[in-house]
Amino acid sequence: MKSGDQPWRVVGQGLAGTSLAWRFLERGAEFTIASDGRPGSSRVAAGLVNPVTGRNFGPSWRIGDFLPEAAGFYEKTGSFLGIRCWHPLPVLRLARDAEEWRRIDARMANPEAAPWIAGVAPPPPGWHAAVELRGGGRLDARAFLDASAAHFEKLGILRQREEDPPDGPDARTILCQGAAGLLDGRLGPHRCAKGEILTVHAPGWSESHIRVGAGGWLVPVGGGRFKAGSTYEWDTLDSEPTVAGLDRLRETARRLGGDDAFAVVAHEAGVRPILRRSQPVIGRHPDGGFVFNGLGSKGSLYAPGCARRLADACLEGAAIGADLDFESFRHGRA
Ligand SMILES: Cc1cc2nc3c(=O)[nH]c(=O)nc-3n(C[C@H](O)[C@H](O)[C@H](O)COP(=O)(O)OP(=O)(O)OC[C@H]3O[C@@H](n4cnc5c(N)ncnc54)[C@H](O)[C@@H]3O)c2cc1C
């Protein structure tokens, strides 16, 4: 830092702000990080990383770049903090019927999907067919964020308060506010989606795989517990769990876990920060400073790689690729 420069100011301690803070620490930058104490969507998320997703069984955007970087980052940071927060786990993608299986089967040869496919697997009872994927896993996001916060606190760089500059961010502020930074529309139209998630206890269910099927997923988190998710709702963007969500997620859990009894341990909701599906943006904020947002449904996958690129841009003036750059996105070029 040149003498006379103010320290950088990271606003928000979700996956975006926390990953950026670690990238700043790696480079010896002077900065503070502000947390308003709200859980945000990161502390609600299951942390699932699935290389090939959706009804169309398509590889996640730039998965080959971002997945190895994310796994390495969580392993290294977790080991520094003395916690294990990244849990690699194969994914079992299930097909309900012959028609869905035909769709999946046709896409298995896609050269971008092929590296992640381990092979056809026996389906669990009640399912038509299954394919096993490699490279998946789960980030224990809450453990990662809480241990990071404790470390930042020890370093004296964590500000436990809301930080909102009145006239837009100054040149050294980086807004990592998640949905809270999109809902007011200052960054343009958004597509934020509320999501609900269950934690269930089911000691009889298999913990060998993440299971994905019928529009939902079931993620083993250890000790006979699983996360089941998740709903999408675009009209009511609050963090209140609903009865309809509970019913829907109980059905998802039962469908993916099996007929054994299970108990609901927790039911939570959050708002995913979405600008364009799950393709994040980083770069200069139109009012000054920088922005890191739009992690969508895949924050665990994209936060570490985006944070590295943004730290390079802030500290070394490195160019941001057009497909991530917020200015290019705003001007409709990416
Ligand atoms: C139900 C559900 C399930 C999900 N499951 C997964 C999953 O399995 N895998 C996956 O990868 N992703 C999942 N996601 C998506 C994931 O949660 C997001 O991609 C990611 O957490 C977004 O991180 P963020 O840091 O941008 O936002 P957030 O986590 O929302 O963090 C932003 C933080 O900044 C704070 N803040 C805002 N303004 C200020 C201010 N002025 N001062 C101080 N602090 C401020 C907010 O309160 C918040 O704490 C899920 C989301 C939901 C809702």
The ligand as an ORCA input file, in Angstrom:
! r2SCAN-3c Opt
* xyz 0 1
  C     -31.861    -22.420      0.378
  C     -30.561    -22.156     -0.300
  C     -29.738    -23.231     -0.598
  C     -28.529    -23.007     -1.246
  N     -27.741    -24.076     -1.488
  C     -26.538    -23.885     -2.087
  C     -25.689    -24.986     -2.309
  O     -26.010    -26.126     -1.971
  N     -24.500    -24.744     -2.931
  C     -24.109    -23.486     -3.295
  O     -23.003    -23.309     -3.830
  N     -24.904    -22.424     -3.083
  C     -26.113    -22.601     -2.504
  N     -26.923    -21.526     -2.279
  C     -26.510    -20.211     -2.827
  C     -25.469    -19.530     -1.935
  O     -26.038    -19.358     -0.684
  C     -25.041    -18.201     -2.547
  O     -24.535    -18.389     -3.848
  C     -23.927    -17.509     -1.744
  O     -24.022    -17.823     -0.413
  C     -23.962    -16.004     -1.885
  O     -22.922    -15.458     -1.115
  P     -22.755    -13.888     -0.924
  O     -21.567    -13.676     -0.068
  O     -22.795    -13.213     -2.255
  O     -24.093    -13.420     -0.189
  P     -24.541    -13.628      1.335
  O     -24.236    -14.964      1.812
  O     -25.964    -13.195      1.410
  O     -23.624    -12.634      2.145
  C     -23.736    -11.240      2.117
  C     -23.594    -10.741      3.538
  O     -23.415     -9.327      3.523
  C     -24.212     -8.765      4.542
  N     -24.408     -7.346      4.270
  C     -25.222     -6.783      3.342
  N     -25.132     -5.428      3.407
  C     -24.234     -5.148      4.390
  C     -23.731     -3.928      4.925
  N     -24.126     -2.724      4.463
  N     -22.822     -3.969      5.937
  C     -22.393     -5.193      6.415
  N     -22.845     -6.382      5.939
  C     -23.757     -6.350      4.937
  C     -25.478     -9.614      4.470
  O     -26.301     -9.464      5.607
  C     -24.858    -11.009      4.355
  O     -24.518    -11.484      5.625
  C     -28.137    -21.697     -1.625
  C     -28.952    -20.612     -1.293
  C     -30.150    -20.837     -0.644
  C     -31.025    -19.669     -0.295
*
